[in-house]
Amino acid sequence: MKLYENISLKHYNTFGIEAIAQNFIEITNYSDLIEIFKSHILQNKNFFILGGGSNVLITDDYNGVVLHPTFKGIEIKEKTDVVVLLKVYAGEVWDDFVDFCVKNNFGGIENLSFIPGNCGAAPVQNIGAFGVEIKDCIESVEIFNLLTGKFITLSNPECNFGYRTSVFKNEYKKNWLIVSTTYKLPKVSHNYKTHYGNLNDELKKYEDINLQSIRQSVINIRTSKLPNPKEIGNAGSFFKNPIVTTEKASELKNKYQDAPVYPISDTEKKLAAGWLIEKSGWKGFKNGNVGVHSKQALVLVNYGNAKGNEIIDLSEKIKESVFEKFGVKLETEVNLL
Ligand SMILES: Cc1cc2nc3c(=O)[nH]c(=O)nc-3n(C[C@H](O)[C@H](O)[C@H](O)COP(=O)(O)OP(=O)(O)OC[C@H]3O[C@@H](n4cnc5c(N)ncnc54)[C@H](O)[C@@H]3O)c2cc1C
């Protein structure tokens, strides 16, 4: 295992926040995991698992150990005429995995193209986009307890996936590292999901609707709407879309006919946080180093040398003003370190 001291995290988070980690361990294989456990290096220490850093906001220097899994690999575990079971390791870049699946004609995750980050983090918040969530393709998740040295494999139902959440944000958050995830994907053409947002319109540019054209359309839409973290620091959606009671959603819809409302159940509906923020006047807001992106109000940005706390202050102001105007509480999606 590779252990470093006083490492700058600026290039390990897509917000581009400068902060120093007291210790930083790169985990390159299974033996590194065992070595970390046997060395007791994490006993009585703060520690945090950092993948691609695209869903974290670093608020200060980190007085502890940052663990960075980089082990790669995609293994075909089983293949039938109709499905394939694929095991992918934590350090694999998520979009490389999507690209691999699309090229091999394995469907199911093409709508999740171009989401930044690594495969180890994907189950943590059950990543989703264009009407698809990875929970629908996950067979199981292999995890390692960094303090007891125990490996276990959780089945899909045991992961308790929900909207931007899972057991890895709750009971299996502390001490557990996701080592690999096994996906079950259809090998033959499946029901493409193309009715979300303007995906259908974008697809009209292509002759056929297939995995490759869906992937390319998703990439086109994402690059036209979302800021590239290499140019402007950000972590994608800063807030979750709020889930409210059906009564609250109807009240809002009566007052604002253009308010997007998505069905969840008879008793609950999902609102669009970006719409609420935009209508509260924040879209395109800029103050010094921080701001709200001009094309997508859900994305907070670091225009230069922002400190994590400046982003937090802005997010609190946005939460207050959305609550004042609509009576809706926004919840932060990004993980704070
Ligand atoms: C421009 C942009 C667009 C985005 N669009 C989307 C989108 O459409 N949909 C979506 O769902 N998300 C989106 N995101 C958020 C982000 O890309 C995903 O949440 C992604 O899965 C995070 O991966 P990561 O490796 O960067 O995780 P990190 O940011 O490094 O970590 C995220 C969380 O997972 C934990 N974690 C990381 N690796 C492991 C591991 N191996 N074991 C256990 N815990 C781990 C961390 O401790 C942390 O709590 C976007 C982000 C950006 C910057």
The ligand as an SDF file (V2000), in Angstrom:
LIG
                    3D

 53 58  0  0  0  0  0  0  0  0999 V2000
  -20.6670   17.4590  -13.3880 C   0  0  0  0  0  0  0  0  0  0  0  0
  -21.2650   16.4080  -12.4630 C   0  0  0  0  0  0  0  0  0  0  0  0
  -22.4210   15.7600  -12.8360 C   0  0  0  0  0  0  0  0  0  0  0  0
  -22.9670   14.7580  -12.0220 C   0  0  0  0  0  0  0  0  0  0  0  0
  -24.1210   14.1370  -12.4230 N   0  0  0  0  0  0  0  0  0  0  0  0
  -24.6810   13.1740  -11.6530 C   0  0  0  0  0  0  0  0  0  0  0  0
  -25.8640   12.4890  -12.0710 C   0  0  0  0  0  0  0  0  0  0  0  0
  -26.4010   12.7340  -13.1450 O   0  0  0  0  0  0  0  0  0  0  0  0
  -26.3910   11.5500  -11.2520 N   0  0  0  0  0  0  0  0  0  0  0  0
  -25.8080   11.2220  -10.0440 C   0  0  0  0  0  0  0  0  0  0  0  0
  -26.3520   10.3460   -9.3510 O   0  0  0  0  0  0  0  0  0  0  0  0
  -24.6810   11.8470   -9.6220 N   0  0  0  0  0  0  0  0  0  0  0  0
  -24.1030   12.8070  -10.3870 C   0  0  0  0  0  0  0  0  0  0  0  0
  -22.9620   13.4550   -9.9690 N   0  0  0  0  0  0  0  0  0  0  0  0
  -22.3890   13.1180   -8.6450 C   0  0  0  0  0  0  0  0  0  0  0  0
  -21.2420   12.0760   -8.7130 C   0  0  0  0  0  0  0  0  0  0  0  0
  -20.6710   12.0080  -10.0010 O   0  0  0  0  0  0  0  0  0  0  0  0
  -21.6790   10.6740   -8.3090 C   0  0  0  0  0  0  0  0  0  0  0  0
  -22.2710   10.6960   -7.0400 O   0  0  0  0  0  0  0  0  0  0  0  0
  -20.5160    9.6750   -8.2920 C   0  0  0  0  0  0  0  0  0  0  0  0
  -20.9860    8.3580   -8.0970 O   0  0  0  0  0  0  0  0  0  0  0  0
  -19.4720   10.0020   -7.2320 C   0  0  0  0  0  0  0  0  0  0  0  0
  -18.3450    9.1750   -7.4840 O   0  0  0  0  0  0  0  0  0  0  0  0
  -16.9170    9.5130   -6.8800 P   0  0  0  0  0  0  0  0  0  0  0  0
  -16.0140    8.3480   -7.1460 O   0  0  0  0  0  0  0  0  0  0  0  0
  -16.4590   10.8250   -7.3770 O   0  0  0  0  0  0  0  0  0  0  0  0
  -17.2650    9.5700   -5.3290 O   0  0  0  0  0  0  0  0  0  0  0  0
  -16.6780   10.5290   -4.2020 P   0  0  0  0  0  0  0  0  0  0  0  0
  -17.1560   11.9160   -4.4650 O   0  0  0  0  0  0  0  0  0  0  0  0
  -15.2230   10.3250   -4.0570 O   0  0  0  0  0  0  0  0  0  0  0  0
  -17.4130    9.9540   -2.9260 O   0  0  0  0  0  0  0  0  0  0  0  0
  -18.8110   10.0740   -2.7670 C   0  0  0  0  0  0  0  0  0  0  0  0
  -19.2350    9.3390   -1.4920 C   0  0  0  0  0  0  0  0  0  0  0  0
  -19.0260    7.9410   -1.6750 O   0  0  0  0  0  0  0  0  0  0  0  0
  -18.1270    7.4410   -0.6940 C   0  0  0  0  0  0  0  0  0  0  0  0
  -17.2760    6.4550   -1.3710 N   0  0  0  0  0  0  0  0  0  0  0  0
  -16.5110    6.6550   -2.4750 C   0  0  0  0  0  0  0  0  0  0  0  0
  -15.9120    5.5010   -2.8400 N   0  0  0  0  0  0  0  0  0  0  0  0
  -16.2930    4.5640   -1.9390 C   0  0  0  0  0  0  0  0  0  0  0  0
  -15.9900    3.1770   -1.7650 C   0  0  0  0  0  0  0  0  0  0  0  0
  -15.2020    2.5070   -2.5850 N   0  0  0  0  0  0  0  0  0  0  0  0
  -16.5560    2.5480   -0.7090 N   0  0  0  0  0  0  0  0  0  0  0  0
  -17.3770    3.1940    0.1420 C   0  0  0  0  0  0  0  0  0  0  0  0
  -17.7000    4.5000    0.0300 N   0  0  0  0  0  0  0  0  0  0  0  0
  -17.1670    5.1710   -1.0040 C   0  0  0  0  0  0  0  0  0  0  0  0
  -17.3550    8.6460   -0.1980 C   0  0  0  0  0  0  0  0  0  0  0  0
  -16.8580    8.4320    1.1190 O   0  0  0  0  0  0  0  0  0  0  0  0
  -18.4010    9.7190   -0.2720 C   0  0  0  0  0  0  0  0  0  0  0  0
  -19.2420    9.6780    0.8600 O   0  0  0  0  0  0  0  0  0  0  0  0
  -22.3690   14.4450  -10.7850 C   0  0  0  0  0  0  0  0  0  0  0  0
  -21.1780   15.1130  -10.4080 C   0  0  0  0  0  0  0  0  0  0  0  0
  -20.6320   16.0690  -11.2450 C   0  0  0  0  0  0  0  0  0  0  0  0
  -19.3500   16.7430  -10.8400 C   0  0  0  0  0  0  0  0  0  0  0  0
  1  2  1  0
  2  3  1  0
  2 52  2  0
  3  4  2  0
  4  5  1  0
  4 50  1  0
  5  6  2  0
  6  7  1  0
  6 13  1  0
  7  8  2  0
  7  9  1  0
  9 10  1  0
 10 11  2  0
 10 12  1  0
 12 13  2  0
 13 14  1  0
 14 15  1  0
 14 50  1  0
 15 16  1  0
 16 17  1  0
 16 18  1  0
 18 19  1  0
 18 20  1  0
 20 21  1  0
 20 22  1  0
 22 23  1  0
 23 24  1  0
 24 25  2  0
 24 26  1  0
 24 27  1  0
 27 28  1  0
 28 29  2  0
 28 30  1  0
 28 31  1  0
 31 32  1  0
 32 33  1  0
 33 34  1  0
 33 48  1  0
 34 35  1  0
 35 36  1  0
 35 46  1  0
 36 37  1  0
 36 45  1  0
 37 38  2  0
 38 39  1  0
 39 40  1  0
 39 45  2  0
 40 41  1  0
 40 42  2  0
 42 43  1  0
 43 44  2  0
 44 45  1  0
 46 47  1  0
 46 48  1  0
 48 49  1  0
 50 51  2  0
 51 52  1  0
 52 53  1  0
M  END
$$$$
